[in-house]
Amino acid sequence: MTDNKLTISVTVDGEVRTVTVTAFGGTLNAGGYYHVTLTINDVQIVPSANVTDNGYAADNTTIQNNTPSVV
């Protein structure tokens, strides 16, 4: 924390996103818990692999609810 501002850096897909929070005003206590909500808006999502959903029947027209898919 510098100049009463808290800077948080998050790495998403190899890109560093940084946000500076000024609302704390230099009153952070060591060992304390603080809640900060970050919303990261991106202009492009580039898929790096295919996602296979095994929840479809062989004819691709009926969805089977008995096969959970984990992504």
PyMOL Python script that loads the backbone (N, CA, C, O; Angstrom):
from pymol import cmd

cmd.read_pdbstr("""\
ATOM      1  N   MET A   1       0.853  -1.164   0.000  1.00  0.00           N
ATOM      2  CA  MET A   1       0.000   0.000   0.000  1.00  0.00           C
ATOM      3  C   MET A   1       0.901   1.230   0.000  1.00  0.00           C
ATOM      4  O   MET A   1       1.772   1.389   0.856  1.00  0.00           O
ATOM      5  N   THR A   2       0.667   2.091  -0.982  1.00  0.00           N
ATOM      6  CA  THR A   2       1.424   3.341  -1.079  1.00  0.00           C
ATOM      7  C   THR A   2       0.476   4.514  -1.243  1.00  0.00           C
ATOM      8  O   THR A   2      -0.545   4.412  -1.922  1.00  0.00           O
ATOM      9  N   ASP A   3       0.819   5.618  -0.621  1.00  0.00           N
ATOM     10  CA  ASP A   3       0.013   6.844  -0.730  1.00  0.00           C
ATOM     11  C   ASP A   3      -1.453   6.602  -0.376  1.00  0.00           C
ATOM     12  O   ASP A   3      -2.346   7.161  -1.012  1.00  0.00           O
ATOM     13  N   ASN A   4      -1.703   5.769   0.638  1.00  0.00           N
ATOM     14  CA  ASN A   4      -3.064   5.434   1.076  1.00  0.00           C
ATOM     15  C   ASN A   4      -3.897   4.779  -0.019  1.00  0.00           C
ATOM     16  O   ASN A   4      -5.124   4.876  -0.010  1.00  0.00           O
ATOM     17  N   LYS A   5      -3.235   4.114  -0.961  1.00  0.00           N
ATOM     18  CA  LYS A   5      -3.930   3.400  -2.029  1.00  0.00           C
ATOM     19  C   LYS A   5      -3.457   1.956  -2.035  1.00  0.00           C
ATOM     20  O   LYS A   5      -2.264   1.686  -1.894  1.00  0.00           O
ATOM     21  N   LEU A   6      -4.384   1.039  -2.195  1.00  0.00           N
ATOM     22  CA  LEU A   6      -4.062  -0.382  -2.263  1.00  0.00           C
ATOM     23  C   LEU A   6      -4.105  -0.811  -3.721  1.00  0.00           C
ATOM     24  O   LEU A   6      -5.125  -0.642  -4.390  1.00  0.00           O
ATOM     25  N   THR A   7      -3.003  -1.366  -4.217  1.00  0.00           N
ATOM     26  CA  THR A   7      -2.952  -1.848  -5.591  1.00  0.00           C
ATOM     27  C   THR A   7      -3.017  -3.365  -5.582  1.00  0.00           C
ATOM     28  O   THR A   7      -2.232  -4.026  -4.902  1.00  0.00           O
ATOM     29  N   ILE A   8      -3.963  -3.914  -6.343  1.00  0.00           N
ATOM     30  CA  ILE A   8      -4.153  -5.358  -6.444  1.00  0.00           C
ATOM     31  C   ILE A   8      -3.858  -5.758  -7.880  1.00  0.00           C
ATOM     32  O   ILE A   8      -4.396  -5.170  -8.818  1.00  0.00           O
ATOM     33  N   SER A   9      -2.999  -6.765  -8.051  1.00  0.00           N
ATOM     34  CA  SER A   9      -2.690  -7.280  -9.383  1.00  0.00           C
ATOM     35  C   SER A   9      -3.168  -8.715  -9.480  1.00  0.00           C
ATOM     36  O   SER A   9      -2.920  -9.525  -8.587  1.00  0.00           O
ATOM     37  N   VAL A  10      -3.856  -9.025 -10.569  1.00  0.00           N
ATOM     38  CA  VAL A  10      -4.369 -10.370 -10.818  1.00  0.00           C
ATOM     39  C   VAL A  10      -3.891 -10.789 -12.200  1.00  0.00           C
ATOM     40  O   VAL A  10      -3.981 -10.014 -13.152  1.00  0.00           O
ATOM     41  N   THR A  11      -3.382 -12.012 -12.313  1.00  0.00           N
ATOM     42  CA  THR A  11      -2.962 -12.523 -13.617  1.00  0.00           C
ATOM     43  C   THR A  11      -4.065 -13.408 -14.178  1.00  0.00           C
ATOM     44  O   THR A  11      -4.452 -14.399 -13.559  1.00  0.00           O
ATOM     45  N   VAL A  12      -4.567 -13.044 -15.355  1.00  0.00           N
ATOM     46  CA  VAL A  12      -5.621 -13.798 -16.032  1.00  0.00           C
ATOM     47  C   VAL A  12      -5.095 -14.194 -17.398  1.00  0.00           C
ATOM     48  O   VAL A  12      -4.798 -13.332 -18.226  1.00  0.00           O
ATOM     49  N   ASP A  13      -4.977 -15.498 -17.641  1.00  0.00           N
ATOM     50  CA  ASP A  13      -4.480 -16.000 -18.923  1.00  0.00           C
ATOM     51  C   ASP A  13      -3.153 -15.364 -19.312  1.00  0.00           C
ATOM     52  O   ASP A  13      -2.935 -15.031 -20.476  1.00  0.00           O
ATOM     53  N   GLY A  14      -2.274 -15.199 -18.341  1.00  0.00           N
ATOM     54  CA  GLY A  14      -0.955 -14.658 -18.611  1.00  0.00           C
ATOM     55  C   GLY A  14      -0.884 -13.143 -18.710  1.00  0.00           C
ATOM     56  O   GLY A  14       0.206 -12.588 -18.852  1.00  0.00           O
ATOM     57  N   GLU A  15      -2.010 -12.468 -18.639  1.00  0.00           N
ATOM     58  CA  GLU A  15      -2.044 -11.008 -18.694  1.00  0.00           C
ATOM     59  C   GLU A  15      -2.276 -10.455 -17.292  1.00  0.00           C
ATOM     60  O   GLU A  15      -3.173 -10.911 -16.583  1.00  0.00           O
ATOM     61  N   VAL A  16      -1.481  -9.487 -16.896  1.00  0.00           N
ATOM     62  CA  VAL A  16      -1.620  -8.888 -15.569  1.00  0.00           C
ATOM     63  C   VAL A  16      -2.630  -7.757 -15.636  1.00  0.00           C
ATOM     64  O   VAL A  16      -2.489  -6.833 -16.437  1.00  0.00           O
ATOM     65  N   ARG A  17      -3.656  -7.836 -14.785  1.00  0.00           N
ATOM     66  CA  ARG A  17      -4.663  -6.779 -14.666  1.00  0.00           C
ATOM     67  C   ARG A  17      -4.455  -6.128 -13.300  1.00  0.00           C
ATOM     68  O   ARG A  17      -4.305  -6.831 -12.301  1.00  0.00           O
ATOM     69  N   THR A  18      -4.445  -4.828 -13.243  1.00  0.00           N
ATOM     70  CA  THR A  18      -4.184  -4.114 -12.000  1.00  0.00           C
ATOM     71  C   THR A  18      -5.321  -3.155 -11.700  1.00  0.00           C
ATOM     72  O   THR A  18      -5.838  -2.486 -12.595  1.00  0.00           O
ATOM     73  N   VAL A  19      -5.706  -3.094 -10.426  1.00  0.00           N
ATOM     74  CA  VAL A  19      -6.719  -2.137  -9.988  1.00  0.00           C
ATOM     75  C   VAL A  19      -6.191  -1.453  -8.728  1.00  0.00           C
ATOM     76  O   VAL A  19      -5.556  -2.093  -7.890  1.00  0.00           O
ATOM     77  N   THR A  20      -6.450  -0.172  -8.598  1.00  0.00           N
ATOM     78  CA  THR A  20      -6.042   0.587  -7.416  1.00  0.00           C
ATOM     79  C   THR A  20      -7.283   0.977  -6.631  1.00  0.00           C
ATOM     80  O   THR A  20      -8.197   1.604  -7.167  1.00  0.00           O
ATOM     81  N   VAL A  21      -7.309   0.600  -5.352  1.00  0.00           N
ATOM     82  CA  VAL A  21      -8.444   0.886  -4.476  1.00  0.00           C
ATOM     83  C   VAL A  21      -8.046   2.041  -3.565  1.00  0.00           C
ATOM     84  O   VAL A  21      -7.050   1.956  -2.847  1.00  0.00           O
ATOM     85  N   THR A  22      -8.817   3.110  -3.594  1.00  0.00           N
ATOM     86  CA  THR A  22      -8.490   4.280  -2.771  1.00  0.00           C
ATOM     87  C   THR A  22      -9.406   4.418  -1.560  1.00  0.00           C
ATOM     88  O   THR A  22      -9.138   5.247  -0.690  1.00  0.00           O
ATOM     89  N   ALA A  23     -10.464   3.644  -1.479  1.00  0.00           N
ATOM     90  CA  ALA A  23     -11.472   3.820  -0.431  1.00  0.00           C
ATOM     91  C   ALA A  23     -10.975   3.445   0.960  1.00  0.00           C
ATOM     92  O   ALA A  23     -11.584   3.852   1.950  1.00  0.00           O
ATOM     93  N   PHE A  24      -9.888   2.681   1.067  1.00  0.00           N
ATOM     94  CA  PHE A  24      -9.411   2.268   2.377  1.00  0.00           C
ATOM     95  C   PHE A  24      -8.794   3.431   3.139  1.00  0.00           C
ATOM     96  O   PHE A  24      -8.836   3.447   4.369  1.00  0.00           O
ATOM     97  N   GLY A  25      -8.235   4.381   2.453  1.00  0.00           N
ATOM     98  CA  GLY A  25      -7.694   5.574   3.101  1.00  0.00           C
ATOM     99  C   GLY A  25      -6.566   5.311   4.076  1.00  0.00           C
ATOM    100  O   GLY A  25      -6.376   6.090   5.009  1.00  0.00           O
ATOM    101  N   GLY A  26      -5.814   4.241   3.893  1.00  0.00           N
ATOM    102  CA  GLY A  26      -4.671   3.967   4.755  1.00  0.00           C
ATOM    103  C   GLY A  26      -5.028   3.361   6.089  1.00  0.00           C
ATOM    104  O   GLY A  26      -4.210   3.400   7.008  1.00  0.00           O
ATOM    105  N   THR A  27      -6.215   2.802   6.237  1.00  0.00           N
ATOM    106  CA  THR A  27      -6.637   2.264   7.529  1.00  0.00           C
ATOM    107  C   THR A  27      -6.652   0.744   7.558  1.00  0.00           C
ATOM    108  O   THR A  27      -7.414   0.158   8.327  1.00  0.00           O
ATOM    109  N   LEU A  28      -5.840   0.092   6.748  1.00  0.00           N
ATOM    110  CA  LEU A  28      -5.781  -1.369   6.768  1.00  0.00           C
ATOM    111  C   LEU A  28      -5.004  -1.836   7.992  1.00  0.00           C
ATOM    112  O   LEU A  28      -3.959  -1.277   8.326  1.00  0.00           O
ATOM    113  N   ASN A  29      -5.518  -2.856   8.652  1.00  0.00           N
ATOM    114  CA  ASN A  29      -4.865  -3.424   9.824  1.00  0.00           C
ATOM    115  C   ASN A  29      -4.257  -4.768   9.459  1.00  0.00           C
ATOM    116  O   ASN A  29      -4.894  -5.577   8.785  1.00  0.00           O
ATOM    117  N   ALA A  30      -3.034  -5.011   9.898  1.00  0.00           N
ATOM    118  CA  ALA A  30      -2.376  -6.283   9.641  1.00  0.00           C
ATOM    119  C   ALA A  30      -3.203  -7.417  10.221  1.00  0.00           C
ATOM    120  O   ALA A  30      -3.670  -7.331  11.357  1.00  0.00           O
ATOM    121  N   GLY A  31      -3.387  -8.474   9.453  1.00  0.00           N
ATOM    122  CA  GLY A  31      -4.153  -9.627   9.902  1.00  0.00           C
ATOM    123  C   GLY A  31      -5.647  -9.465   9.746  1.00  0.00           C
ATOM    124  O   GLY A  31      -6.399 -10.389  10.057  1.00  0.00           O
ATOM    125  N   GLY A  32      -6.099  -8.318   9.274  1.00  0.00           N
ATOM    126  CA  GLY A  32      -7.532  -8.092   9.081  1.00  0.00           C
ATOM    127  C   GLY A  32      -8.014  -8.679   7.769  1.00  0.00           C
ATOM    128  O   GLY A  32      -7.217  -8.943   6.868  1.00  0.00           O
ATOM    129  N   TYR A  33      -9.307  -8.881   7.662  1.00  0.00           N
ATOM    130  CA  TYR A  33      -9.922  -9.386   6.441  1.00  0.00           C
ATOM    131  C   TYR A  33     -10.694  -8.260   5.780  1.00  0.00           C
ATOM    132  O   TYR A  33     -11.447  -7.539   6.435  1.00  0.00           O
ATOM    133  N   TYR A  34     -10.504  -8.117   4.489  1.00  0.00           N
ATOM    134  CA  TYR A  34     -11.170  -7.064   3.728  1.00  0.00           C
ATOM    135  C   TYR A  34     -11.758  -7.680   2.474  1.00  0.00           C
ATOM    136  O   TYR A  34     -11.159  -8.570   1.871  1.00  0.00           O
ATOM    137  N   HIS A  35     -12.914  -7.214   2.086  1.00  0.00           N
ATOM    138  CA  HIS A  35     -13.604  -7.745   0.909  1.00  0.00           C
ATOM    139  C   HIS A  35     -13.540  -6.713  -0.212  1.00  0.00           C
ATOM    140  O   HIS A  35     -13.962  -5.568  -0.051  1.00  0.00           O
ATOM    141  N   VAL A  36     -13.003  -7.144  -1.349  1.00  0.00           N
ATOM    142  CA  VAL A  36     -12.944  -6.285  -2.532  1.00  0.00           C
ATOM    143  C   VAL A  36     -13.512  -7.076  -3.694  1.00  0.00           C
ATOM    144  O   VAL A  36     -13.084  -8.203  -3.941  1.00  0.00           O
ATOM    145  N   THR A  37     -14.466  -6.507  -4.409  1.00  0.00           N
ATOM    146  CA  THR A  37     -15.029  -7.163  -5.585  1.00  0.00           C
ATOM    147  C   THR A  37     -14.346  -6.608  -6.824  1.00  0.00           C
ATOM    148  O   THR A  37     -14.328  -5.397  -7.047  1.00  0.00           O
ATOM    149  N   LEU A  38     -13.783  -7.506  -7.630  1.00  0.00           N
ATOM    150  CA  LEU A  38     -13.126  -7.099  -8.868  1.00  0.00           C
ATOM    151  C   LEU A  38     -13.958  -7.566 -10.050  1.00  0.00           C
ATOM    152  O   LEU A  38     -14.344  -8.732 -10.119  1.00  0.00           O
ATOM    153  N   THR A  39     -14.229  -6.680 -10.958  1.00  0.00           N
ATOM    154  CA  THR A  39     -14.877  -7.045 -12.212  1.00  0.00           C
ATOM    155  C   THR A  39     -13.876  -6.787 -13.321  1.00  0.00           C
ATOM    156  O   THR A  39     -13.452  -5.652 -13.535  1.00  0.00           O
ATOM    157  N   ILE A  40     -13.498  -7.846 -14.026  1.00  0.00           N
ATOM    158  CA  ILE A  40     -12.513  -7.715 -15.094  1.00  0.00           C
ATOM    159  C   ILE A  40     -13.251  -7.801 -16.422  1.00  0.00           C
ATOM    160  O   ILE A  40     -13.797  -8.848 -16.770  1.00  0.00           O
ATOM    161  N   ASN A  41     -13.265  -6.707 -17.152  1.00  0.00           N
ATOM    162  CA  ASN A  41     -13.872  -6.678 -18.478  1.00  0.00           C
ATOM    163  C   ASN A  41     -12.783  -6.908 -19.513  1.00  0.00           C
ATOM    164  O   ASN A  41     -11.722  -6.286 -19.460  1.00  0.00           O
ATOM    165  N   ASP A  42     -13.048  -7.796 -20.444  1.00  0.00           N
ATOM    166  CA  ASP A  42     -12.070  -8.083 -21.477  1.00  0.00           C
ATOM    167  C   ASP A  42     -12.720  -7.898 -22.830  1.00  0.00           C
ATOM    168  O   ASP A  42     -13.929  -8.084 -22.971  1.00  0.00           O
ATOM    169  N   VAL A  43     -11.948  -7.540 -23.808  1.00  0.00           N
ATOM    170  CA  VAL A  43     -12.505  -7.284 -25.130  1.00  0.00           C
ATOM    171  C   VAL A  43     -12.512  -8.527 -25.999  1.00  0.00           C
ATOM    172  O   VAL A  43     -13.190  -8.553 -27.027  1.00  0.00           O
ATOM    173  N   GLN A  44     -11.779  -9.553 -25.612  1.00  0.00           N
ATOM    174  CA  GLN A  44     -11.701 -10.730 -26.464  1.00  0.00           C
ATOM    175  C   GLN A  44     -11.428 -11.962 -25.615  1.00  0.00           C
ATOM    176  O   GLN A  44     -10.602 -11.928 -24.703  1.00  0.00           O
ATOM    177  N   ILE A  45     -12.121 -13.039 -25.918  1.00  0.00           N
ATOM    178  CA  ILE A  45     -11.862 -14.326 -25.287  1.00  0.00           C
ATOM    179  C   ILE A  45     -11.409 -15.270 -26.389  1.00  0.00           C
ATOM    180  O   ILE A  45     -12.136 -15.501 -27.355  1.00  0.00           O
ATOM    181  N   VAL A  46     -10.219 -15.810 -26.245  1.00  0.00           N
ATOM    182  CA  VAL A  46      -9.672 -16.708 -27.253  1.00  0.00           C
ATOM    183  C   VAL A  46      -9.611 -18.105 -26.656  1.00  0.00           C
ATOM    184  O   VAL A  46      -8.813 -18.347 -25.750  1.00  0.00           O
ATOM    185  N   PRO A  47     -10.443 -19.040 -27.144  1.00  0.00           N
ATOM    186  CA  PRO A  47     -10.392 -20.398 -26.607  1.00  0.00           C
ATOM    187  C   PRO A  47      -9.085 -21.078 -27.007  1.00  0.00           C
ATOM    188  O   PRO A  47      -8.607 -20.918 -28.131  1.00  0.00           O
ATOM    189  N   SER A  48      -8.519 -21.831 -26.083  1.00  0.00           N
ATOM    190  CA  SER A  48      -7.265 -22.517 -26.379  1.00  0.00           C
ATOM    191  C   SER A  48      -7.456 -24.016 -26.561  1.00  0.00           C
ATOM    192  O   SER A  48      -6.503 -24.722 -26.890  1.00  0.00           O
ATOM    193  N   ALA A  49      -8.674 -24.514 -26.352  1.00  0.00           N
ATOM    194  CA  ALA A  49      -8.939 -25.939 -26.519  1.00  0.00           C
ATOM    195  C   ALA A  49     -10.433 -26.133 -26.720  1.00  0.00           C
ATOM    196  O   ALA A  49     -11.235 -25.259 -26.391  1.00  0.00           O
ATOM    197  N   ASN A  50     -10.791 -27.273 -27.255  1.00  0.00           N
ATOM    198  CA  ASN A  50     -12.204 -27.605 -27.424  1.00  0.00           C
ATOM    199  C   ASN A  50     -12.770 -28.134 -26.121  1.00  0.00           C
ATOM    200  O   ASN A  50     -12.062 -28.769 -25.339  1.00  0.00           O
ATOM    201  N   VAL A  51     -14.041 -27.873 -25.890  1.00  0.00           N
ATOM    202  CA  VAL A  51     -14.739 -28.407 -24.723  1.00  0.00           C
ATOM    203  C   VAL A  51     -15.705 -29.461 -25.219  1.00  0.00           C
ATOM    204  O   VAL A  51     -16.564 -29.174 -26.053  1.00  0.00           O
ATOM    205  N   THR A  52     -15.579 -30.665 -24.721  1.00  0.00           N
ATOM    206  CA  THR A  52     -16.446 -31.758 -25.133  1.00  0.00           C
ATOM    207  C   THR A  52     -17.523 -31.965 -24.091  1.00  0.00           C
ATOM    208  O   THR A  52     -17.221 -32.115 -22.907  1.00  0.00           O
ATOM    209  N   ASP A  53     -18.768 -31.976 -24.513  1.00  0.00           N
ATOM    210  CA  ASP A  53     -19.897 -32.231 -23.621  1.00  0.00           C
ATOM    211  C   ASP A  53     -20.422 -33.615 -23.922  1.00  0.00           C
ATOM    212  O   ASP A  53     -21.000 -33.853 -24.982  1.00  0.00           O
ATOM    213  N   ASN A  54     -20.218 -34.533 -22.981  1.00  0.00           N
ATOM    214  CA  ASN A  54     -20.666 -35.906 -23.169  1.00  0.00           C
ATOM    215  C   ASN A  54     -22.114 -36.106 -22.762  1.00  0.00           C
ATOM    216  O   ASN A  54     -22.576 -37.243 -22.670  1.00  0.00           O
ATOM    217  N   GLY A  55     -22.841 -35.020 -22.514  1.00  0.00           N
ATOM    218  CA  GLY A  55     -24.224 -35.120 -22.081  1.00  0.00           C
ATOM    219  C   GLY A  55     -25.214 -35.236 -23.220  1.00  0.00           C
ATOM    220  O   GLY A  55     -26.419 -35.237 -22.970  1.00  0.00           O
ATOM    221  N   TYR A  56     -24.764 -35.333 -24.454  1.00  0.00           N
ATOM    222  CA  TYR A  56     -25.665 -35.473 -25.593  1.00  0.00           C
ATOM    223  C   TYR A  56     -25.794 -36.935 -25.987  1.00  0.00           C
ATOM    224  O   TYR A  56     -24.856 -37.716 -25.829  1.00  0.00           O
ATOM    225  N   ALA A  57     -26.965 -37.297 -26.501  1.00  0.00           N
ATOM    226  CA  ALA A  57     -27.183 -38.651 -27.018  1.00  0.00           C
ATOM    227  C   ALA A  57     -26.464 -38.783 -28.355  1.00  0.00           C
ATOM    228  O   ALA A  57     -26.013 -37.789 -28.924  1.00  0.00           O
ATOM    229  N   ALA A  58     -26.361 -40.002 -28.848  1.00  0.00           N
ATOM    230  CA  ALA A  58     -25.627 -40.257 -30.085  1.00  0.00           C
ATOM    231  C   ALA A  58     -26.218 -39.532 -31.287  1.00  0.00           C
ATOM    232  O   ALA A  58     -25.495 -39.223 -32.235  1.00  0.00           O
ATOM    233  N   ASP A  59     -27.534 -39.253 -31.265  1.00  0.00           N
ATOM    234  CA  ASP A  59     -28.143 -38.601 -32.432  1.00  0.00           C
ATOM    235  C   ASP A  59     -28.071 -37.075 -32.371  1.00  0.00           C
ATOM    236  O   ASP A  59     -28.553 -36.407 -33.286  1.00  0.00           O
ATOM    237  N   ASN A  60     -27.490 -36.515 -31.332  1.00  0.00           N
ATOM    238  CA  ASN A  60     -27.312 -35.067 -31.162  1.00  0.00           C
ATOM    239  C   ASN A  60     -28.616 -34.275 -31.106  1.00  0.00           C
ATOM    240  O   ASN A  60     -28.591 -33.051 -31.235  1.00  0.00           O
ATOM    241  N   THR A  61     -29.749 -34.941 -30.919  1.00  0.00           N
ATOM    242  CA  THR A  61     -31.016 -34.217 -30.825  1.00  0.00           C
ATOM    243  C   THR A  61     -31.629 -34.310 -29.440  1.00  0.00           C
ATOM    244  O   THR A  61     -32.529 -33.536 -29.113  1.00  0.00           O
ATOM    245  N   THR A  62     -31.164 -35.234 -28.623  1.00  0.00           N
ATOM    246  CA  THR A  62     -31.720 -35.436 -27.292  1.00  0.00           C
ATOM    247  C   THR A  62     -30.635 -35.201 -26.252  1.00  0.00           C
ATOM    248  O   THR A  62     -29.547 -35.768 -26.346  1.00  0.00           O
ATOM    249  N   ILE A  63     -30.925 -34.377 -25.274  1.00  0.00           N
ATOM    250  CA  ILE A  63     -29.969 -34.134 -24.196  1.00  0.00           C
ATOM    251  C   ILE A  63     -30.268 -35.099 -23.062  1.00  0.00           C
ATOM    252  O   ILE A  63     -31.398 -35.167 -22.579  1.00  0.00           O
ATOM    253  N   GLN A  64     -29.265 -35.839 -22.641  1.00  0.00           N
ATOM    254  CA  GLN A  64     -29.424 -36.775 -21.536  1.00  0.00           C
ATOM    255  C   GLN A  64     -29.079 -36.051 -20.244  1.00  0.00           C
ATOM    256  O   GLN A  64     -27.979 -35.516 -20.101  1.00  0.00           O
ATOM    257  N   ASN A  65     -30.009 -36.034 -19.313  1.00  0.00           N
ATOM    258  CA  ASN A  65     -29.782 -35.354 -18.042  1.00  0.00           C
ATOM    259  C   ASN A  65     -29.045 -36.217 -17.028  1.00  0.00           C
ATOM    260  O   ASN A  65     -28.716 -35.742 -15.941  1.00  0.00           O
ATOM    261  N   ASN A  66     -28.783 -37.467 -17.363  1.00  0.00           N
ATOM    262  CA  ASN A  66     -28.158 -38.365 -16.396  1.00  0.00           C
ATOM    263  C   ASN A  66     -26.635 -38.373 -16.506  1.00  0.00           C
ATOM    264  O   ASN A  66     -25.978 -39.118 -15.781  1.00  0.00           O
ATOM    265  N   THR A  67     -26.062 -37.570 -17.388  1.00  0.00           N
ATOM    266  CA  THR A  67     -24.618 -37.530 -17.545  1.00  0.00           C
ATOM    267  C   THR A  67     -24.122 -36.130 -17.218  1.00  0.00           C
ATOM    268  O   THR A  67     -24.217 -35.237 -18.060  1.00  0.00           O
ATOM    269  N   PRO A  68     -23.595 -35.914 -16.012  1.00  0.00           N
ATOM    270  CA  PRO A  68     -23.131 -34.565 -15.673  1.00  0.00           C
ATOM    271  C   PRO A  68     -21.886 -34.204 -16.476  1.00  0.00           C
ATOM    272  O   PRO A  68     -21.042 -35.056 -16.754  1.00  0.00           O
ATOM    273  N   SER A  69     -21.786 -32.953 -16.836  1.00  0.00           N
ATOM    274  CA  SER A  69     -20.616 -32.450 -17.549  1.00  0.00           C
ATOM    275  C   SER A  69     -19.848 -31.522 -16.625  1.00  0.00           C
ATOM    276  O   SER A  69     -20.434 -30.658 -15.973  1.00  0.00           O
ATOM    277  N   VAL A  70     -18.561 -31.700 -16.572  1.00  0.00           N
ATOM    278  CA  VAL A  70     -17.714 -30.851 -15.747  1.00  0.00           C
ATOM    279  C   VAL A  70     -16.802 -30.076 -16.676  1.00  0.00           C
ATOM    280  O   VAL A  70     -16.097 -30.656 -17.502  1.00  0.00           O
ATOM    281  N   VAL A  71     -16.821 -28.765 -16.534  1.00  0.00           N
ATOM    282  CA  VAL A  71     -15.964 -27.931 -17.386  1.00  0.00           C
ATOM    283  C   VAL A  71     -14.891 -27.325 -16.524  1.00  0.00           C
ATOM    284  O   VAL A  71     -14.046 -26.581 -17.022  1.00  0.00           O
TER     285      VAL A  71
END
""", "prot")
cmd.dss("prot")
cmd.show_as("cartoon", "prot")
cmd.util.cbc("prot")
cmd.orient("prot")
